[in-house]
Amino acid sequence: MTALDPSRRYLVPVAPLGLPGEPDHTHLAVMSWNTRIEEWLTWSAICGRSTAQGPLAVGTAATCPDCAAWRPVYEAMLGQVVA
């Protein structure tokens, strides 16, 4: 990732966790800087599903329809998107 501002949160593409019965979609999650461990961490997907930790490459397309529905809301809240 290029120089991100640790005081901001970003919407990034993340991989599915790969749980049985879960769809194999690329999701969107909020990523924030954790000052305790000094690393970027991602939360669960904005659709509520569990995801693998860490962002995928910038420009990776999210394929989850539920994340797509929530994307405008999160973009408006965050004001800046990496995905």
C-alpha positions in Angstrom: 0.0 0.0 0.0 1.2 3.5 -0.6 1.5 6.0 2.2 -1.8 5.8 4.0 -2.8 8.1 6.8 -2.9 6.1 10.1 -5.5 8.5 11.5 -8.0 7.5 8.8 -10.0 4.3 8.0 -10.2 2.9 4.5 -12.5 0.6 2.6 -10.5 -2.3 1.1 -11.2 -5.6 -0.7 -10.7 -8.7 1.5 -10.8 -12.4 0.8 -13.5 -14.7 2.2 -12.6 -16.8 5.2 -13.4 -20.0 3.4 -15.9 -21.4 5.9 -18.0 -24.4 4.7 -21.3 -23.2 3.1 -20.1 -19.6 2.7 -20.1 -18.1 -0.8 -16.7 -17.5 -2.3 -17.0 -13.8 -2.8 -14.4 -11.0 -2.5 -15.7 -8.6 0.2 -15.1 -5.1 1.4 -14.0 -4.3 4.9 -12.8 -1.3 6.9 -9.1 -1.2 7.5 -7.6 0.9 10.3 -4.2 1.4 11.9 -3.7 -0.4 15.2 -1.3 1.6 17.3 -0.8 -1.2 19.8 0.8 -3.6 17.3 1.6 -0.9 14.7 -0.1 -2.7 11.8 -3.0 -2.2 9.5 -6.0 -4.5 10.5 -9.2 -5.2 8.7 -12.5 -5.8 10.3 -15.2 -8.2 9.2 -16.8 -7.5 5.8 -19.3 -4.7 5.7 -21.9 -7.2 4.9 -21.2 -8.9 8.3 -19.4 -12.0 7.0 -16.1 -13.2 8.4 -13.1 -12.6 6.2 -9.4 -13.3 6.1 -7.2 -10.7 7.7 -5.5 -8.2 5.5 -6.4 -6.3 2.3 -6.1 -7.7 -1.2 -4.4 -5.8 -3.9 -5.7 -2.3 -4.6 -8.0 -2.5 -7.6 -9.3 -6.0 -6.7 -13.0 -6.0 -7.4 -15.4 -6.9 -4.7 -17.9 -9.6 -5.8 -20.2 -9.8 -2.8 -23.6 -8.3 -3.7 -24.3 -7.5 0.0 -21.0 -5.5 0.3 -21.9 -3.7 -3.0 -25.2 -2.7 -1.4 -23.5 -1.2 1.6 -20.6 0.3 -0.2 -22.1 3.8 -0.9 -23.0 4.1 2.8 -19.4 3.3 3.9 -17.9 5.4 1.2 -19.9 8.4 2.5 -18.9 7.7 6.1 -15.2 7.2 5.4 -14.8 9.9 2.7 -11.9 8.0 1.1 -11.7 4.6 -0.5 -8.6 2.5 -1.4 -10.5 -0.3 -3.2 
